[in-house]
Amino acid sequence: GWCATNEVDIVRFALKHASGASGSNVQAVLQELRTTKEPPTFIRTNKFTQGFQNIVDAYGVPKAGEVNPGLFTVITFPFLFALMFGDFGHGFLMALAAASLCFYERSLAKGNYGEIFKMFFNGRYIILLMGLFSIYTGLLYNDIFSRTTHFFKKGWDWPDKLPESGTATARLNGHTYIFGIDPTWHHAENALIFTNSYKMKMSIILGIIHMSFGIFMQIPNARHFKKPVNIWHVFVPQIIFLWSIFGYLSFTILYKWSVDWYAKDANGNSIRNSPPSLLNMLIYMFLNPGHVNPDEQLFAGQAFVQTVLLLLALVCVPWMLLAKPLILRHEHQGIPQQGYEQITTTRISTDSFDSDGLAGITETEEMHHDDFDFGEVMMNSVIHTIEFCLNAISNTASYLRLWALSLAHAQLSEVLWQMVLEVTLNVKGALAPFAIFFGFAMWFSLSVMILLVMEGLSAFLHALRLHWVEFNSKFYEGSGTKFEPFSFHSVIHGEEQ
């Protein structure tokens, strides 16, 4: 059987204790055997990390020595969820419910409340972090049950006297709202346009960071499995390709945010042209390389920079496609020249034992130089190259779900406020207390059922997809076998089943 290396002494002590306790005249012997078999994967978890590791294991168990995404999932999963669920009030209610499950976990673990409750109970620490991160992003979006907070001085002032007809224009007062979105935007007619642009670009930037981190995880995998070719001819061209196109897009987003496009000179004339469309910029970067319309120029020398980046991206395609297969083919052709045309290895079989209880049967394995199939390696490289280049586009667009679900959550929250609770707050007369009580009960119930449960489950599934597809596909194979400790109880229970 398999045993964790740092628990060999514990097993020896247990066998010795069992032999003495049973009064046996024969001592149990533990002998370590060398084997070429791939060991199972054993990951130590506790009640906090177990839920996050289950998310990873549902995708695939890591191989022994492979980077385990469960370590990063503890932070990235609730954060991406919170970007789609960002509301201070809803996050507080979710964190409060999860904290109750954690506080009373000992008594609740003994009860049998059904499969649905058991599912939520097992993921109580995941839900707790999702709620806490939603509180943070709720402050970032300045959204609490579709209302805003005024913790700091606003950066805009409304005119003292509002016009009877037409639109009032807010004026900058020289201040900057310290954290989150300025609450003045909540009352503006163009608030939806502003928040849409903000959240959409934020989703692209965070998506590129998340995918880049996944590509960087190829380095420890390659170092552990002693495959330096994967670093120089898989990781390097992939990260250059991604950053040359979508890393550049993220840079232009940040640059566009940092420029005052409406600044005027002493004569009142605009210093710069109108803000260019970044989507059109990216499209014409491929359709018309080396040329940028002066009216839509973002910075000086933009055409040259885009040409260099486009050439880098094009060079990376044959680099990913041909370099690794040709190098492996060259290394394999050198094996027969060194006299290793056939290699015979002998190992102890752990499947059969002789009369003395010793593993005395050997197995012979032969490795021929023609085991290497260049056509298969080349086809695998073609598939991975095409998949990565196409997924660089589709996966980046997939992170726009962070913007879409955040928009849906905010709009549903606002609809519930305006159509349910705000209506009852305007009731006058003796029926006002009853109307407010009924309206609050309806608003709270619908908020819990629709926004917390249904929207929460939707955001959970989308965050799960971003980790399984967009993140894990960059470095994680998940083809290992989970270590299952032997126990008589599980054997007997399995036979009964």
PyMOL commands that set and color helices and strands:
alter all, ss='L'
color gray80, all
select helices_A, chain A and resi 5-22+50-59+70-85+88-103+105-110+115-122+124-141+183-187+191-216+218-224+228-258+278-287+294-296+302-337+369-371+374-398+401-425+432-474+488-496
alter helices_A, ss='H'
color red, helices_A
select strands_A, chain A and resi 156-157+171-172+342-348+362-368
alter strands_A, ss='S'
color yellow, strands_A
deselect
rebuild
show_as cartoon
